[in-house]
Amino acid sequence: APFKAPSTSKPSTNETIAAPLITTSPTTSPSKSPTTEEPTVSLEPTVSPTKQSLLTTGHAAYDTQDVHFYLISDDLYVRQEWKKQFGKLSNSRARFMIHVGSATPISEDCPEEAYSRTETSLSFSPVRAFSLPGNNDYPNCPDSSLAWKHYSDHLMNVNKKYWSDTSRYQVKRDPERPENFAFIFRRTLFVGLNMVSNEGEDETATRLEQNLQWVYDNAEPHEDNIDVIFLTGHGRLRDLPTFRDAIIEKKKNEWKDKMVVYARRANQSKLFTDVENSKNFHELTIGRGYPFTGVHLDMTSADAPRVGYRYIDGSPTPDVK
């Protein structure tokens, strides 16, 4: 089954850019340590002998052009302000938005209204929106199974509800974990993952194994035609070291010529370059609520690929050197 109930400030108009091969590692890192011992996850994928693609790619899958999109996190309250802010994006070059959770404030104990509220807010977006689960969307809830149902009903497939179909990129869902998705757009593989970081050890180990397999299954058949692997989720890599280490191992070998980015929820948007001294593997944190974070993947310059970000209202972004 795709889900098993658990046992229980202002942001420069200038983008912050990570060069493809940066020699300095970040001087800061997320501050909290994980609250539970991390389970062991195999670093080796179970590869299908045929490596058959799980993706049906859109007509822009392998175009060599820059990529623009938005990332957003946390609960979005339905009010005129959200409609106004999303309205400012109507002339953007962005093609989609990814919400990396949490849709509900933990103080509310996960009522269905909170999920519906965030869904309605996302529906104002002029570009297709995807939503991933966060810690407050089910594992932190008093009744995690009921909370999962609310997330599934309102947000898991929100990308299908309010926007017309597009042939630019075609989205596939993980048959094992339908909250996970993947698509290829302009030589970038985008993968959405359930990366909550406070589940029980057994559940976490199984889920991370499935997440890694989903990434591998979608990357391997297209390795000659993609330059960037862009992963999105909720939890910190520091809290999920077995997943992080598996990606680093891939980066050293099969993906050594690619840029890999993992984007996740945080208090503010920052770019941490060369994670664990792994060249061209970056962690991008996404600040809560408004202003949204606009992301630019430079696919065409002499130094491509590179990743840059900015707050859409032009306020300063904190740089991590």
C-alpha positions in Angstrom: 0.0 0.0 0.0 1.3 3.5 -0.8 0.8 4.6 2.8 1.2 2.7 6.1 -0.1 4.6 9.1 2.9 5.4 11.4 3.2 3.8 14.7 2.6 6.7 16.3 14.5 39.2 6.6 13.2 39.9 4.0 14.7 38.4 1.2 18.4 41.3 -3.7 16.9 41.4 -6.9 20.2 39.7 -7.8 20.1 36.0 -7.9 22.4 33.9 -5.7 24.2 31.6 -8.1 26.1 28.4 -7.4 28.8 27.7 -10.0 28.9 24.1 -11.3 32.2 23.3 -9.5 32.6 25.3 -6.3 35.6 24.5 -4.2 34.5 26.0 -0.9 32.1 24.1 1.3 29.3 26.0 3.2 30.3 27.5 6.5 26.8 27.1 8.0 24.4 24.2 8.1 21.0 23.5 9.5 21.2 23.9 13.3 19.1 21.1 14.8 20.2 17.5 15.1 17.8 14.7 14.3 15.8 13.6 17.3 15.9 9.9 16.5 18.7 7.6 15.4 18.8 7.3 11.6 17.9 3.9 10.2 20.2 2.1 7.8 19.3 2.4 4.1 21.0 0.4 1.4 23.0 2.6 -1.0 22.6 0.3 -3.9 19.5 0.5 -6.1 17.6 -2.6 -7.2 18.0 -1.9 -10.9 15.5 -3.3 -13.4 17.6 -5.3 -16.0 15.9 -3.4 -18.9 16.2 0.1 -17.3 13.0 0.9 -19.0 11.9 4.5 -18.5 9.0 5.2 -16.2 8.5 8.6 -17.9 6.7 9.6 -21.0 8.6 12.8 -21.8 6.9 16.0 -23.1 8.0 17.8 -26.2 10.3 20.2 -24.2 12.0 17.4 -22.3 15.4 17.8 -23.9 15.4 21.4 -25.1 18.5 23.2 -24.0 16.9 26.3 -22.5 17.0 28.0 -19.1 14.4 26.8 -16.6 12.4 29.1 -14.3 10.0 27.9 -11.6 8.8 28.7 -8.0 9.2 26.9 -4.7 7.1 27.6 -1.7 6.5 26.1 1.8 4.2 26.0 4.8 0.5 26.8 5.3 -1.2 29.3 3.0 -4.2 31.1 4.3 -7.0 31.8 2.0 -7.4 35.6 1.8 -7.4 38.3 -0.9 -3.6 38.8 -0.3 -2.7 35.4 -1.7 -4.8 35.9 -4.8 -3.1 39.2 -5.2 0.4 37.8 -4.8 -0.2 34.9 -7.1 -1.6 37.3 -9.6 1.8 39.1 -9.9 3.2 35.9 -11.4 1.0 35.9 -14.5 3.7 37.2 -16.9 6.4 35.1 -15.4 8.7 32.8 -17.4 8.1 30.1 -14.8 6.3 27.0 -15.8 5.3 25.5 -12.5 5.5 25.7 -8.7 6.3 23.1 -6.1 5.0 23.4 -2.5 7.4 21.4 -0.2 5.0 21.2 2.8 3.8 21.7 5.5 0.3 22.7 4.5 -0.9 22.9 8.1 0.3 24.8 11.2 1.0 22.3 13.9 -0.8 24.5 16.4 -4.2 23.6 14.7 -3.9 19.8 15.2 -4.4 19.1 11.5 -8.1 19.8 10.7 -9.3 19.2 7.2 -9.9 22.9 6.8 -6.2 23.6 6.9 -5.5 21.3 3.9 -8.5 22.8 2.0 -7.3 26.3 2.8 -3.8 25.6 1.3 -5.3 23.9 -1.7 -7.5 26.9 -2.4 -4.6 29.3 -2.0 -2.5 27.2 -4.5 -5.4 27.3 -6.9 -4.8 31.0 -7.4 -1.4 30.2 -9.0 -1.2 31.0 -12.7 1.2 28.1 -13.2 0.7 24.5 -12.3 1.3 23.7 -8.6 2.5 20.5 -7.0 2.5 19.7 -3.3 4.6 17.4 -1.2 3.9 16.3 2.4 5.7 18.0 5.3 6.2 17.0 8.9 3.1 18.9 10.0 0.9 17.2 7.3 0.7 13.8 9.0 3.6 12.5 11.1 3.1 15.3 13.7 -0.7 15.1 13.7 -2.7 13.6 16.6 -4.3 11.1 14.1 -1.7 10.6 11.4 -3.9 8.3 9.3 -6.8 10.8 9.1 -4.3 13.6 8.4 -2.8 11.5 5.6 -6.3 11.2 4.1 -6.8 15.0 4.3 -3.4 15.5 2.5 -4.3 12.9 -0.1 -7.8 14.4 -0.8 -6.7 18.0 -1.0 -3.0 18.3 -2.0 -1.5 15.1 -3.4 -2.9 15.6 -6.8 -3.6 19.3 -6.7 -1.5 19.7 -10.0 -4.4 18.0 -11.8 -7.2 20.1 -10.5 -6.9 23.7 -11.6 -4.6 23.8 -14.7 -5.0 22.6 -18.2 -2.9 19.7 -19.4 0.5 20.6 -20.9 2.7 18.8 -23.4 5.8 20.6 -22.2 6.4 18.0 -19.5 4.4 15.0 -18.6 4.2 13.9 -14.9 4.4 10.4 -13.6 3.6 9.2 -10.1 5.5 6.5 -8.2 3.3 3.4 -8.1 4.7 2.5 -4.7 4.3 6.0 -3.2 1.9 8.1 -5.3 2.8 11.3 -3.4 6.2 11.1 -5.3 6.3 12.4 -8.8 8.8 13.0 -11.6 9.1 14.7 -14.9 11.8 15.9 -17.3 11.8 19.5 -18.6 14.6 21.2 -20.5 17.2 18.6 -19.7 16.4 18.6 -16.0 14.9 15.7 -14.1 12.5 17.0 -11.4 11.7 14.5 -8.7 9.2 15.2 -5.8 9.7 13.0 -2.7 8.1 12.3 0.6 11.0 13.4 2.8 9.4 13.9 6.2 12.0 13.5 8.8 10.2 12.5 12.0 8.6 9.2 11.3 9.5 5.9 13.1 12.7 4.1 12.1 11.1 1.3 10.2 8.8 3.5 8.2 11.7 5.9 7.5 14.0 3.2 6.2 11.3 1.7 3.9 10.3 5.1 2.6 13.8 6.3 1.9 14.6 3.1 0.0 11.5 3.7 -2.1 12.5 7.3 -2.7 16.0 6.3 -3.8 14.6 3.7 -6.1 12.2 6.2 -7.6 15.1 8.6 -8.3 17.3 5.9 -9.8 14.5 4.5 -12.0 13.8 7.8 -13.5 17.4 9.0 -13.9 19.1 6.0 -15.3 17.3 5.7 -18.6 17.8 9.4 -19.3 21.4 9.9 -18.1 22.7 10.8 -21.5 20.0 13.5 -22.0 19.8 15.3 -18.7 22.2 17.7 -17.1 20.5 18.4 -13.8 18.7 16.3 -11.3 16.5 18.5 -9.1 15.1 16.8 -6.0 12.4 18.3 -3.8 11.2 17.3 -0.3 10.6 18.6 3.2 13.3 17.3 5.5 16.9 18.3 5.9 19.6 16.2 4.4 21.4 16.4 7.7 18.4 14.6 9.3 18.3 11.9 6.5 22.0 11.0 6.1 21.5 7.7 4.5 19.6 9.2 1.7 22.1 12.0 1.4 25.1 9.6 1.3 23.4 7.5 -1.4 23.0 10.5 -3.6 26.6 11.6 -2.9 27.8 8.1 -4.0 25.8 8.4 -7.2 27.2 11.9 -7.7 30.8 10.6 -7.5 30.1 7.9 -10.1 27.2 7.8 -12.6 26.2 11.4 -12.0 29.7 13.0 -11.8 29.0 15.2 -14.9 25.6 16.5 -13.6 24.5 19.1 -11.1 22.3 17.7 -8.3 20.1 20.0 -6.2 18.0 19.1 -3.2 15.4 21.8 -2.2 13.6 21.6 1.1 11.6 23.7 3.6 13.3 26.1 6.0 12.8 29.4 7.8 14.4 31.3 5.0 15.8 30.6 1.5 19.5 29.9 1.3 21.9 28.0 -1.0 24.3 25.5 0.6 26.9 24.5 -2.0 28.9 21.3 -2.4 27.1 19.3 0.3 29.6 17.2 2.4 32.3 18.5 -0.1 30.5 16.7 -3.0 31.2 19.0 -6.0 28.1 20.4 -7.7 25.7 18.9 -5.2 23.7 21.7 -3.5 21.0 22.0 -0.9 18.6 24.9 -1.4 16.4 25.8 1.5 13.0 27.4 0.9 11.6 30.1 3.2 8.2 29.9 4.7 5.1 31.4 3.0 5.5 34.7 1.2 7.6 35.9 -0.6 7.9 32.9 -2.9 11.3 31.7 -4.0 12.0 32.0 -7.7 14.5 29.5 -9.0 16.6 29.9 -12.2 18.5 27.0 -13.7 21.1 28.4 -16.1 21.4 25.7 -18.8 22.9 27.9 -21.6 25.9 29.9 -20.4 29.5 28.9 -20.7 29.4 27.8 -17.0 26.1 25.9 -17.2 24.5 24.3 -15.4 24.1 26.6 -12.5 21.3 27.3 -10.0 20.2 30.7 -8.8 17.3 31.9 -6.6 15.7 35.1 -5.5 12.6 36.2 -3.6 10.0 37.3 -6.1 9.4 40.6 -4.3 13.0 41.6 -4.8 13.9 41.6 -1.1 17.5 40.5 -0.2 18.4 36.8 0.0 20.9 35.7 2.6 24.0 34.3 1.0 26.0 31.3 2.2 29.6 31.5 1.2 
